[in-house]
Amino acid sequence: MAPEFDPMFTEELKLFCNSVIPALGVAYEYHYFPKLEHAFSVRGNPNDSAEMKGMRKAKDAAVKRGPFVALGMQKTVVAFMIFQ
């Protein structure tokens, strides 16, 4: 899950992950959420229709795909969904 505004998952880290993960030979999905910020999928502000829509899409993607492969980079752990 990659919200547009995320101090933990920076643009540089997004680019890095999207270049490294394909080289690992695992299938993965990258879900970009424009105009949303870090923690949108757990906060779910009912007064923000874009955030609620993003929260539903993130939940559906997580439930549909599971399990996760996690890559630890510096102090940030980035989770990507993989296919079984």
PEURRA-V525714 format. One record per residue. SS is DSSP state (h for helix, s for strand, l for the rest). PSI is psi in whole degrees, -180 to 180 (none if undefined). D_CENTER is the distance of its C-alpha to the mean C-alpha in whole Angstrom. Layout:
<<SS & PSI & D_CENTER> <SS & PSI & D_CENTER>>
This chain:
<<l & 127 & 1> <s & 92 & 4> <s & 153 & 7> <s & -41 & 10> <s & 104 & 12> <l & 107 & 10> <l & -19 & 13> <l & -33 & 11> <l & 77 & 9> <l & 168 & 12> <h & -40 & 12> <h & -41 & 14> <h & -38 & 12> <h & -47 & 9> <h & -43 & 13> <h & -49 & 14> <h & -41 & 11> <h & -8 & 12> <h & -31 & 15> <h & -46 & 15> <h & -44 & 13> <h & -31 & 16> <h & -16 & 19> <h & -14 & 18> <l & 19 & 19> <l & 144 & 16> <l & 140 & 15> <s & 163 & 11> <s & 138 & 9> <l & 117 & 6> <l & 112 & 5> <s & 134 & 7> <s & 92 & 8> <s & 147 & 12> <s & 4 & 14> <s & 161 & 11> <s & 169 & 11> <l & 135 & 10> <l & 11 & 10> <h & -34 & 11> <h & -13 & 10> <h & -21 & 12> <h & -52 & 15> <l & 61 & 15> <l & 113 & 18> <l & -14 & 21> <l & 0 & 22> <l & 102 & 19> <h & -36 & 19> <h & -40 & 16> <h & -40 & 14> <h & -41 & 16> <h & -44 & 15> <h & -40 & 11> <h & -43 & 11> <h & -43 & 13> <h & -39 & 11> <h & -43 & 8> <h & -45 & 11> <h & -41 & 12> <h & -41 & 10> <h & -42 & 10> <h & -39 & 13> <h & -39 & 14> <h & -55 & 13> <l & 168 & 13> <l & -175 & 14> <s & 152 & 11> <s & 130 & 12> <s & 135 & 11> <s & 122 & 12> <s & 122 & 14> <s & 117 & 15> <l & -122 & 17> <l & 0 & 17> <s & 134 & 13> <s & 125 & 11> <s & 126 & 8> <s & 133 & 7> <s & 143 & 7> <s & 141 & 9> <s & 154 & 12> <l & 149 & 15> <l & none & 18>>
